[in-house]
Structures are given as structure tokens and as C-alpha cells.
């Protein structure tokens, strides 16, 4: 009985993995804010800094091996992707301090966008088990895409400047010269072939910055959505963009949404992004949801 009481009083261990180059915000004040706002009666903490792309995955695997209770990604969607995919299937929980350019997963999970409030959100320890997505042998957490968004993600990744303005610059530049790709989709034996501007796999609702691609996506329902945006006339662009920001993209006459657990997709363009991170892919993709595979600390609606 005494041992049980002692165990209940043990602090949880949390690692903060900070990406020093994500977004446009300074990062040197974050350690001080962690010291100030983290509940030290609940947590013992360590701070780790990423030194290169992929380093967060290495640190996360080390945390899992050491049975760290929580790993917090302090960065943008790329950092969250690296940490989160490293935690899939483990008992270690993902937390997020969203300091990137888009913060799509954090916004979907109602995690505050200011550092003090995001840390207070960690203190609350409100947790869910979210679904993740597996494409062939590559996992991701929120949004994956194979159309115009994949091209933009690649251009944004190659740009030395970060932030929302840089992202908009690439959206405008690529939109005017983009040629729709041809895809073939097989869901439950039903095959569709069509040209598309966007072919987006949505486990969560938005790319980031309030640009909502799949308003009804729920990361706990055991399903994922395929959002398709078909080619449209240039003059319709403002209305379509407005629908995305008003969470009504699925109502566009050029949109189609398919819910599924497993699907096969064939592409003519072998470029993709997963959680905003550009990747090269095969032309044939096997997509499936992995239910309740990641523990994540979330905010309140």
C-alpha cells in the first residue's frame, strides 16, 4: 500500500524537443517560459535541440527507449511530424508547442498558439488516442497530399525564408502554372479515374493557418477522408479559397470527399507531402488508417 502511494507521487518525465529554425519566431525565450509555466509538481523536464532534419526522430526514439512519459515538439508541422511519427505505437504521449508557420495539427487539436498557454495545456494532461495514417510503409499524422499542395510544400521547404508570407508567395506562383494530375482511386472495389488539382488524405481538418481542407475529419473515428478538388476556371479561384477558410470546402461543386479505411491510389506525379513535409513516392499507394495508434495531449474546445 505504501509502495503504491509512493508511485502515485512520482513525477512524470517530459522532453521538450525544440526546432531552432521553424517558423519566424525567436526560440531563445522558450526555456525560460518552460521553467515559468510548466507544473513542476507534475513534471521533471529536459530540453533537447534539433541540429538537422531527421534529428527529432532520433531523439524521439531515444525517449521511447528510456520510457519518457511525454515528448513535446516545439516547432512547426515538420517537427510535430518527426516527433509524432516516432511515437506511433508507443505509450509515450505527444505534446505540442506550436511555433511554426502553419500549425495544422495543433489547430485541429485546439492547442493554444501562444507558448505559455500551450504549456498550461500540457499541465492539464487532457489526452486522446488519435488515429494515424500509413501510406505503403510511411506514416503521417494529419494531412497528406499529392496535387498542388505537394508542389507548394516542396517549394516552401527549399526556401530559406519561413512564415506565412513565404507560403502565400509559393501558392500564388505555383497556382498559375499548375497542370492537374491524373489519379485512379480504388476504395472498396469502386474505381474512379479523374484529373485533380488537389488529392488530399485528411485524418485531421486543415493544412494550417485556418486553411481547412476537410472540415468533418475526425482523428478518432477510425476513418480518413480523401478530399478531391477537380479542375476549375481561374475566375472561380477567390470563391473556392473563401470556402476553404470558411470551413465549407466540401460544399464546392468541384469538390468530392470519400471516407474510407483502406484505399489504393495511382498517380501520374510522384511527389507528395505528409504533414507539410515533401517526399518522393511510388506511383501506386496503399493507404490505410491505423486506429488509436498515438497518445496526444490536446486543448479544450
C-alpha positions in Angstrom: 0.0 0.0 0.0 2.8 2.3 0.9 4.7 1.5 -2.4 1.5 2.3 -4.4 1.2 5.7 -2.6 4.8 6.5 -3.4 4.4 5.5 -7.0 1.4 7.8 -7.4 3.5 10.8 -6.3 6.3 10.2 -8.8 6.7 12.9 -11.3 6.3 12.3 -15.0 9.3 12.9 -17.3 8.9 15.2 -20.3 11.4 16.0 -23.0 11.0 19.3 -24.9 12.4 18.9 -28.4 12.9 22.4 -29.9 13.5 23.1 -33.5 15.5 26.4 -33.6 14.7 27.2 -37.2 11.0 26.5 -37.5 8.6 29.4 -38.4 9.7 33.0 -38.0 9.6 33.3 -34.2 12.6 33.6 -31.9 13.2 30.5 -29.8 15.7 31.6 -27.1 12.9 32.6 -24.7 11.2 29.2 -24.7 13.4 27.6 -22.0 12.5 30.4 -19.6 8.8 30.1 -20.3 9.0 26.3 -19.7 10.6 27.0 -16.3 7.9 29.5 -15.5 4.7 27.9 -16.7 5.3 24.1 -16.5 3.8 22.5 -13.4 6.9 21.2 -11.7 4.9 19.3 -9.1 3.8 17.0 -12.1 6.9 17.0 -14.4 10.6 16.7 -14.4 11.9 18.0 -17.8 14.8 18.1 -20.2 15.3 20.3 -23.2 16.8 19.0 -26.4 17.6 21.0 -29.6 17.4 19.5 -33.1 20.5 20.0 -35.2 19.3 18.8 -38.6 16.4 17.3 -40.4 15.5 13.9 -39.0 17.2 14.6 -35.7 13.9 14.9 -33.9 13.1 11.3 -34.9 16.4 10.1 -33.4 15.7 12.0 -30.2 12.1 10.6 -30.0 13.2 7.0 -30.4 15.7 7.6 -27.6 12.9 9.0 -25.4 10.7 5.9 -26.1 13.6 3.6 -25.2 14.0 5.5 -21.9 10.2 5.3 -21.2 9.9 9.1 -21.1 6.2 9.9 -20.4 5.7 12.8 -22.7 7.7 14.2 -25.7 6.8 17.8 -26.7 7.5 19.0 -30.2 8.3 22.8 -30.0 8.2 23.7 -33.7 6.1 23.6 -36.8 4.3 20.8 -38.6 7.5 19.3 -39.7 8.8 19.0 -36.1 5.4 17.6 -35.0 5.6 15.1 -37.9 9.0 13.8 -36.9 8.2 13.5 -33.2 4.7 12.2 -33.6 5.6 9.5 -36.1 8.4 8.4 -33.8 5.8 7.9 -31.0 3.3 5.8 -33.0 2.5 2.6 -31.3 4.3 3.6 -28.0 3.0 4.6 -24.6 4.8 7.9 -24.7 2.5 10.9 -25.3 2.9 13.6 -27.9 2.6 17.3 -26.7 2.9 20.3 -28.9 4.1 23.9 -28.5 3.1 25.3 -31.9 5.7 27.8 -33.1 5.8 27.0 -36.8 4.3 28.6 -39.9 1.1 26.6 -40.2 0.5 24.6 -37.0 -2.2 22.5 -38.7 -2.4 19.6 -36.2 -2.2 21.9 -33.2 -5.1 24.0 -34.5 -7.2 20.9 -35.1 -6.5 19.7 -31.6 -7.4 23.1 -30.1 -3.9 23.6 -28.7 -3.3 27.3 -28.0 -0.9 29.1 -30.3 0.9 31.1 -27.6 3.8 29.3 -25.7 2.5 30.0 -22.1 -1.0 28.7 -22.9 0.4 25.7 -24.8 2.5 24.8 -21.7 -0.5 25.2 -19.5 -2.4 22.9 -21.8 0.3 20.3 -21.1 -0.2 20.7 -17.4 -3.9 19.9 -17.9 -2.9 16.4 -19.3 -6.1 16.1 -21.4 -5.3 13.2 -23.6 -6.8 11.3 -26.5 -5.6 8.3 -28.6 -5.7 9.5 -32.2 -5.6 7.6 -35.4 -2.6 7.9 -37.8 -2.2 7.1 -41.5 0.1 4.6 -43.2 0.9 5.0 -46.9 2.9 2.0 -48.1 5.5 2.0 -45.3 5.4 5.7 -44.5 3.3 7.1 -41.5 1.9 10.5 -41.0 -0.4 12.2 -38.5 -2.8 14.8 -40.1 -2.7 15.7 -43.8 -1.1 14.2 -46.8 -1.4 15.4 -50.4 -0.4 14.6 -54.0 -1.5 17.6 -56.0 -0.8 21.3 -56.0 -0.2 21.2 -52.2 2.7 18.8 -52.7 4.4 21.1 -55.2 3.9 24.0 -52.8 5.3 22.1 -49.9 8.4 21.2 -51.8 9.0 24.8 -52.9 8.4 26.1 -49.3 10.8 23.5 -47.9 13.5 24.6 -50.4 13.1 28.3 -49.5 15.4 29.8 -46.9 12.7 32.1 -45.6 9.9 30.7 -43.4 6.5 32.1 -42.4 3.0 32.6 -43.8 4.1 35.3 -46.4 6.6 32.9 -47.9 4.0 30.2 -48.1 1.5 32.6 -49.9 4.2 33.6 -52.3 4.7 30.0 -53.4 0.9 29.3 -53.5 0.4 32.2 -56.0 3.5 31.4 -58.0 2.7 27.7 -58.5 -1.1 28.0 -58.9 -0.9 29.9 -62.1 1.3 27.4 -63.8 0.0 24.2 -62.3 -1.3 21.4 -64.6 -3.8 19.0 -62.9 -2.6 15.4 -62.3 -4.4 12.3 -63.3 -5.3 9.8 -60.5 -7.0 6.5 -60.1 -8.7 5.7 -56.8 -9.8 2.3 -55.6 -12.0 2.3 -52.4 -13.8 -0.9 -51.6 -13.6 -2.1 -55.2 -15.0 1.1 -56.6 -12.5 2.7 -59.0 -12.6 6.3 -60.1 -10.2 8.0 -62.6 -10.0 11.8 -63.0 -7.8 14.8 -63.3 -7.4 16.7 -60.0 -5.9 19.9 -58.6 -5.9 18.5 -55.0 -5.8 14.9 -53.9 -5.6 15.2 -50.2 -5.7 12.5 -47.5 -7.2 14.1 -44.4 -7.0 12.5 -41.0 -7.4 16.0 -39.5 -9.1 19.0 -40.8 -6.6 21.6 -42.0 -3.3 22.4 -43.7 -2.6 25.2 -41.3 -3.3 29.0 -40.9 -7.0 28.3 -40.9 -7.0 26.7 -44.4 -9.5 23.9 -43.8 -9.5 21.2 -46.4 -11.7 18.6 -44.7 -14.0 20.2 -42.0 -15.6 16.9 -41.0 -12.4 14.9 -40.5 -12.1 13.4 -37.0 -8.8 11.8 -35.9 -10.6 9.4 -33.5 -13.3 7.9 -35.8 -11.2 5.1 -37.4 -11.6 6.6 -40.8 -9.8 9.0 -43.1 -11.1 11.3 -45.8 -9.9 11.7 -49.4 -10.6 15.3 -50.5 -10.5 15.8 -54.2 -10.6 19.2 -55.9 -11.3 18.9 -59.6 -10.1 21.4 -62.2 -11.9 24.8 -62.3 -11.9 28.1 -64.1 -9.5 30.7 -63.0 -12.3 33.2 -62.2 -13.7 30.9 -59.6 -10.5 30.9 -57.5 -11.5 33.6 -55.0 -14.8 31.9 -54.1 -13.0 28.5 -53.7 -10.3 29.9 -51.4 -13.1 31.6 -49.4 -14.8 28.3 -48.9 -11.6 26.8 -47.5 -11.2 29.5 -44.9 -15.0 29.3 -44.0 -14.7 25.6 -43.4 -17.0 24.9 -46.4 -14.5 23.4 -48.9 -16.5 20.1 -49.0 -19.6 22.1 -50.4 -17.8 23.3 -53.5 -19.2 21.9 -56.8 -15.6 21.0 -57.7 -15.0 19.0 -54.5 -15.6 15.4 -53.7 -15.0 13.7 -50.3 -14.6 10.0 -49.8 -14.4 8.4 -46.4 -12.5 5.1 -46.1 -10.4 2.8 -44.0 -8.2 1.5 -46.9 -7.7 2.7 -50.4 -5.3 2.3 -53.4 -4.3 5.4 -55.3 -2.4 5.6 -58.6 -0.6 8.8 -59.5 1.0 10.3 -62.6 3.1 12.7 -60.4 5.4 11.0 -57.9 5.6 13.9 -55.4 3.8 14.2 -52.1 3.8 15.9 -48.7 3.0 14.3 -45.4 2.2 16.9 -42.6 3.7 19.5 -44.9 7.0 17.6 -45.3 7.8 16.9 -49.1 8.6 13.3 -50.0 9.0 11.3 -53.2 6.5 8.5 -53.6 5.8 5.5 -55.8 3.1 5.7 -58.4 1.0 3.1 -56.6 0.0 3.9 -53.0 -1.7 1.7 -50.4 -3.4 4.0 -47.9 -4.8 2.8 -44.6 -5.9 4.3 -41.2 -4.1 2.9 -38.1 -6.8 3.4 -35.4 -5.9 4.9 -31.9 -2.1 4.5 -32.5 -0.8 7.7 -30.9 -1.4 9.2 -27.5 -1.6 13.0 -27.7 -2.2 15.8 -25.2 -4.9 18.2 -26.6 -6.5 21.5 -25.8 -10.1 22.3 -24.9 -12.7 23.3 -27.5 
